[in-house]
Each structure stands twice: as structure tokens, then as C-alpha cells.
Amino acid sequence: METERDTQRIDERVAQEKADILQALANTSGIVSSACKAANVSRMTYYRWYNEDPDFREKADDIKELQKDFAESLILKKMKEGDTT
């Protein structure tokens, strides 16, 4: 039988795993499969959290958006420099 203390430990572990996957997502340029591997979290778990936890989804989307902005800025810089390769 699960006790309140067990539930609290599980909640704390899940919160840490979510923080770990978000950090890994930032470190892997928003690539989910690489982040999951780095954080040792399955893609199925990542997408369950993404679909069921609005706060997690918002943080993941923010990381992905920052990565897109960074990539776009690099592309624009290259274009301005005349480098189209």
C-alpha cells in the first residue's frame, strides 16, 4: 500500500526527472531524442509529460523556441555576410 511519504518521494523524483530532461533539451538544441537519451528518460515518458503537464509543455516549448531563434539568427548573420552555403 502506497503511503503519503511514498507518494511524496515519487513526486520529488518525477520533478527532478522533468528538470533533468528540460536541461538536457536545452543542452541538445531542443532535439527530443538526444535529450531523452542524455537524461535517461524514454521518449514515451517525455511525450506523456508534454501532453499531460501544461507547465512542463510550456518550459519545453520555450526551450525549443529559443533554439529556433538562435538558429535563425545564425542563418541571418551568414546571409548578411553573403554566405549562402
VENPE-V675254 format. One record per residue. N is the residue number from 1. RES is the residue in one letter. SS is DSSP state (@ for helix, = for strand, . for the rest). D_LAST is the distance of its C-alpha to the last C-alpha in Angstrom with 2 decimals. Layout:
N_RES_SS_D_LAST / N_RES_SS_D_LAST
This chain:
1_M_._61.77 / 2_E_._58.90 / 3_T_._60.07 / 4_E_@_58.68 / 5_R_@_57.67 / 6_D_@_55.75 / 7_T_@_53.97 / 8_Q_@_53.07 / 9_R_@_51.67 / 10_I_@_49.58 / 11_D_@_48.27 / 12_E_@_47.39 / 13_R_@_45.61 / 14_V_@_43.58 / 15_A_@_42.70 / 16_Q_@_41.49 / 17_E_@_39.47 / 18_K_@_37.82 / 19_A_@_37.05 / 20_D_@_35.65 / 21_I_@_33.34 / 22_L_@_32.10 / 23_Q_@_31.38 / 24_A_@_29.63 / 25_L_@_27.56 / 26_A_@_26.48 / 27_N_@_25.78 / 28_T_._23.67 / 29_S_._21.34 / 30_G_._23.52 / 31_I_._23.34 / 32_V_@_26.92 / 33_S_@_27.45 / 34_S_@_26.34 / 35_A_@_28.46 / 36_C_@_31.41 / 37_K_@_31.30 / 38_A_@_31.14 / 39_A_@_34.01 / 40_N_._35.96 / 41_V_._36.24 / 42_S_._35.97 / 43_R_@_33.51 / 44_M_@_36.65 / 45_T_@_38.10 / 46_Y_@_34.94 / 47_Y_@_34.92 / 48_R_@_38.70 / 49_W_@_38.44 / 50_Y_@_35.57 / 51_N_@_37.71 / 52_E_@_41.04 / 53_D_._40.42 / 54_P_@_39.17 / 55_D_@_38.79 / 56_F_@_36.66 / 57_R_@_34.52 / 58_E_@_34.03 / 59_K_@_33.01 / 60_A_@_30.57 / 61_D_@_29.03 / 62_D_@_28.81 / 63_I_@_26.92 / 64_K_@_24.44 / 65_E_@_24.05 / 66_L_@_23.43 / 67_Q_@_20.69 / 68_K_@_19.01 / 69_D_@_19.53 / 70_F_@_18.01 / 71_A_@_14.80 / 72_E_@_14.69 / 73_S_@_15.41 / 74_L_@_12.54 / 75_I_@_10.06 / 76_L_@_12.20 / 77_K_@_12.35 / 78_K_@_8.69 / 79_M_@_9.03 / 80_K_@_12.30 / 81_E_._11.14 / 82_G_._9.08 / 83_D_._5.71 / 84_T_._3.79 / 85_T_._0.00
